[in-house]
Amino acid sequence: MNIVGENITLRAIEMADLPLLQSWSNNPEIQYWLGGWHAPSSATVMENWFKRITTDNDNIRFAIEHADFGLIGTANLVNINWKDKNAVHGMLLGDPNLRGKGIGFEVVNLVMQYAFEELGLNRLDTTIIEYNESSKKLYIEKCGWKLEGIAREWYFRKDKFWDKLLIGITKKDYFEKRNIR
């Protein structure tokens, strides 16, 4: 099932997407803004990753397809805990020229809608590197997520340690923000 918004569609990642995903995975400017450990990704690494994600029910990964620009990024719900009804969310927009145009806002809202209204999850979490002002503004100010903690000196980027911001949103927060239920 595709998740269709006004300008974007969240769809399954296909084998044909792998070359572009590999280029984003190997781009240090993109990876600078993301958490986690990043190492060079070969075509073989990407193919093995693709094989793993197609059979994994606890991690849902989406290709972000824009009506005018095609594949522009990825979003996910990972580490889904079906018993406690929570998951971790992440997003990557590959083309820096498309950032700051409301696409991230649409993606996060579609992911929240799917997580809370379709999957029945109760909570989403994500982390942000402290210097990522755009992500803080998007998630906290625009989408209603709450800053819930700080892991000091968690990330190491460009010879410096940075804090990890722990943010989350509950189903109740989501519906209050949307003024429904």
C-alpha positions, -999 to 999 in steps of 0.1 A, spaced: 0 0 0 14 34 -10 9 63 14 -2 93 -8 2 129 3 -3 162 -15 31 163 -32 48 130 -22 41 93 -20 57 69 5 62 37 -14 82 5 -11 119 7 -19 126 -11 -52 158 -26 -65 159 1 -92 163 27 -63 195 12 -50 220 32 -72 206 65 -60 203 53 -24 240 41 -26 251 76 -38 233 92 -8 247 66 15 282 75 3 278 113 4 296 127 34 275 160 33 243 140 37 257 117 63 269 146 84 233 154 93 223 119 102 229 98 133 245 64 134 277 50 119 283 53 82 308 35 62 312 33 24 285 13 8 292 -9 -23 266 -21 -47 268 -55 -30 262 -40 4 232 -22 -9 218 -54 -25 223 -74 7 206 -46 27 177 -46 2 173 -84 6 171 -80 44 146 -52 44 121 -69 21 114 -97 47 116 -77 79 83 -70 97 98 -49 125 113 -23 102 93 -5 75 113 15 50 98 39 25 111 56 -6 99 92 -8 88 99 -43 79 135 -53 53 141 -80 77 164 -99 112 151 -90 109 113 -85 128 96 -58 140 123 -33 147 104 -1 138 77 24 118 75 56 113 47 80 97 32 111 122 9 126 126 -12 158 89 -15 159 78 -29 192 44 -44 185 37 -53 221 44 -18 235 32 -1 203 62 21 196 88 26 169 118 48 159 114 71 129 140 85 106 142 104 73 167 114 47 162 139 19 189 133 -6 187 165 -27 197 195 -6 179 218 -31 146 203 -20 151 209 17 132 238 34 103 235 10 78 217 32 86 182 20 100 170 53 68 183 70 46 163 47 67 132 51 67 133 89 29 139 90 23 110 66 45 88 87 27 98 119 -7 93 103 3 58 91 19 49 124 -9 61 146 -40 56 125 -31 25 105 -6 5 125 -21 15 159 12 26 174 12 48 205 46 64 203 73 74 179 109 84 188 138 98 169 171 114 176 187 146 163 223 158 164 224 190 184 236 211 155 208 201 131 186 232 135 164 223 106 154 190 121 148 205 155 125 232 139 107 206 118 100 180 145 96 201 176 82 234 164 62 223 133 52 187 140 47 188 178 73 163 189 87 169 224 124 171 236 126 143 261 163 140 269 198 147 259 226 122 256 257 143 261 286 140 237 270 111 219 280 118 182 315 124 169 316 145 138 345 165 123 368 159 153 342 171 179 316 155 201 280 165 199 249 158 220 221 136 209 186 150 213 160 124 222 126 135 210 92 117 208 56 121 201 26 101 214 -6 93 197 -23 116 221 1 145 212 -5 137 175 -43 139 178 -42 170 200 -20 187 174 -45 178 146 -74 188 169 -92 155 164 -104 128 188 
